[in-house]
Amino acid sequence: MSETSYQATLNTNKKIKITDFSPSHPKPKVVFKPYSQNQEFLLPKNVDDFIGAGHIARLISQIIDEMDLLFILDTYKGGGTSSYNPRMMLKSWILAFIYRIYSSRLVAKNLRENLSFIWISGNQTPDFHTLNDFRLRLKDDIKKIFKQIVKFALDQGIIQAKDIFIDHTKNEANANKHKIVWRKQVEKHSIRIDEELDDLFKYIDEINEKEEKTFGGKDLPEQERNGFDDEKVKQIIDKINNNVKEGKTNQEDGREQRKKVRRTKELLERKKVYNQKKHILNGRNSYSKTDHDAVGMMMKDQLTIRPGYNEGIAVENGFVLNYVISDNCADNVSFIPLMDGMIDNLGRAPENVNADGAYGTEENHRYLEKKRTNNYLKFNTYHREKSQKWRDKKIRLQNFSYDEKNNQFICPNNIKLMFVCDKQDITKTGYIRNISSYKSKEGACKYCRLKKKCLNEKNMTNTRTLQFSWLAERLKGQARQNLNSEKGKELRKRRANEVESIFGDEKLNKLKRRYNLRGIKKVSLEAGLYYISHNLRRIYTIRNKNITKKKILTIKTEINLLQQTALSVAI
């Protein structure tokens, strides 16, 4: 049993138990705020009271209310029951995209539960079918709505059509990644089927060569290919059976003939399937079985190939001026449509355009020259040209000197390359390039000391050839000069922040890495709604910054006045 401890008091003989001392102050009383889920109000509350004066929903409502939406109203036939107001539906969809909601079912859910959605819809609750139908109604008009947002930003001074930055990104389609049809496989199987069909039709021709009435006296393979249906198969098999019964053909040969006839019909059906696949491909490298407009593309991780679309944007001051959705992996192919749409939205051509090396083709350089826009497009060898190692590795066009009088080139070893011809080269986009060809005499380079740097190892004629476009070289020279200028260096530094940050925000912050809709038109609609919401967020951010700056300026002015008043009083 433990002994009791005592503590003697100062200046007295009185002893107090140590256990009588409290280790801390008494705990104060805990008070909670009143809580009741059944709270009643004398007067009903207005939903407007719950939406702050600076809420983004108010900005969306204000801007859309000022828009001209007659082109949407014209799509309604009239008659029947009343329809939901298209302004309300558009506001709801844009607010949904701002809140990272891309599904019509989730939009309908938020219209019932979320206060900002309830306010912007006026407490109306369309179901997901109605919301989706309205979204699809915008398919042909979304660009008109987008254009009005760009005009608004231009009037507000947010954009100036001065320095434009362009880039593309690959986004995954709403399609099965394992069901991609490749053109090479289709062509390979089609060739195999054709070869087997040729052999089978020759065999059938041998069976029927004595009975021209059956085939109308026409070329058998062509006739059979065009009309080899179930009825034709039945006729041929009946004839084979009759030949077996009459003893003209033994049973084993008859069985083999019937097998080949049925195989022919099977191959013809497969041939139709492959022809249909070729029609869907329409010159493309691949397509997805789930979404025929989607193409197999290497994603940004450089590891996976998925069905996707190539999404391009033109940006100034973080504001998207135009967007384009392409089923072509090459970024430069959709540069001109992207620029045309941007110029239409702005009402004029921009001063400067900057993009990475994927866009620096002759066609795009020439386009900017026609539009009288300063060309800051990098070309594919722009950065490599600065490397001494790359320049010394091989003798290129830049190492030759040109004799304008005789229209010939002279190599570093004084070997002359004479003009051969001019020819035209048509690109996949239909652009015509004029190619000039120059060539040295056959065997002239055989003993040249620079042969290893100048000629390909497979060049058996020991002849150097130059093939290039004079226009392309001139335009590249202008682009090179612009990119190396002070303005060019500034634009190159700004490009990543201006345009790449928008893609980063889309994929990482807004979780928009994959489209919800299928088909290139619907995907373009979905991208349009996203970039409208992005631009409205940008307007909202810039407005708030301006308001904050004005408040700070007002406070500083008041402080200065107070300081001046205090000084005057002190004096």
VENTAPE-V745180 format. One line per field, one symbol per residue. phi: phi as a letter, one per 40 degrees, with the letter a starting at -180 (. if undefined). psi: psi as a letter, one per 40 degrees, with the letter a starting at -180 (. if undefined). burial: 1 if it has 16 or more other C-alpha atoms within 10 Angstrom, else 0. A space follows every 10 residues. Layout:
phi: ???
psi: ???
burial: ???
This chain:
phi: .ccccbbccc gbccbbcccc cccacccccc bbcdbacbcb bcbcccddcc bccbcccccd ccccccccbc cccccccggg ccbccccccc dccccccccg bbbccccccc ccbccccccc cggcbccccc ccccdcccdc bccccdcccc ccccccgcbb fbbbbbabac bcccacccbb cbcccccccc cccccccdcc cccccccbcc bcccbggbcc dcccccbcbc cccccccccc ccccccgcbc cccccccccc cccccccccc cccccccccc dfgccaaccc bcccbcbccc cfbbbbcabc bbbbbafgbc cababbbbcc ccccccdccd ccccccgacc cbbbaccccc cdcccccccc cfbccbccbc bdcccccccc cccacbdccc bbccccfabb cdbgccbccb abbbbbcccg cbbcbbbbac ccgcccbccb dccbbccccc cfbcbbbabc cccccccccc cccccccccc ccccdcccbc cccccccccc fbcacccbgc cccccccccc cccccccccc cccccccccc cccccccccc cccccccccc c
psi: hiihiihhih eiehhhhdee hheiiihihh hiihhhefhi idiiihddde hideiddddd dddddeihfd dddeehdiia iiiihddddd ddddddddef hehddddddd dddhdddddd effigiiddd dddddddede eddddddddd dddddeedie fchhhiiiih ihigiheegh hidddddddd dddddddddd dddddddede gdddeeeihd ddddddfgad dddddddddd dddddeedhi dddddddddd dddddddddd dddddddddd dfeidiiidd hdeiihihie efdihihaih hiihihfehh diiihiehdh dddedddddd ddddddeiii dihhiaeeeg iddddddddd efhhhfhiid eddddehddd dedihaddei ihgddefiih ieefhhhihd ihihhhidee hhhhhhhiii ihededehee ddddiidehe efhhihhihd dddddddddd dddeiddddd dddddddddd ddddddddde fgehidiiid dddddddddd dddddddddd dddddddddd dddddddddd dddddddddd .
burial: 0000000000 0000000000 0000000000 0000000000 0000000000 1000011011 1001000000 0100000000 0000001111 1111111100 1111001111 1100111111 1001110100 1101100110 0111111111 1111000111 1011111111 1111101001 1110010001 0010001001 1011100100 0000000001 1001000100 0010011001 1001000010 0001001101 1001101100 1001001101 1001011111 1111111110 0000111111 1111111111 1111111110 1111100110 1110110011 0111111111 1111111100 0011111110 0100000000 0000100001 0100000111 1000111110 0000000000 0011111111 0000100000 1001100000 0111110010 1100110111 0110000100 1101100111 0110010001 0100101101 0111111111 1111111111 0010000000 0000000000 0000000000 0
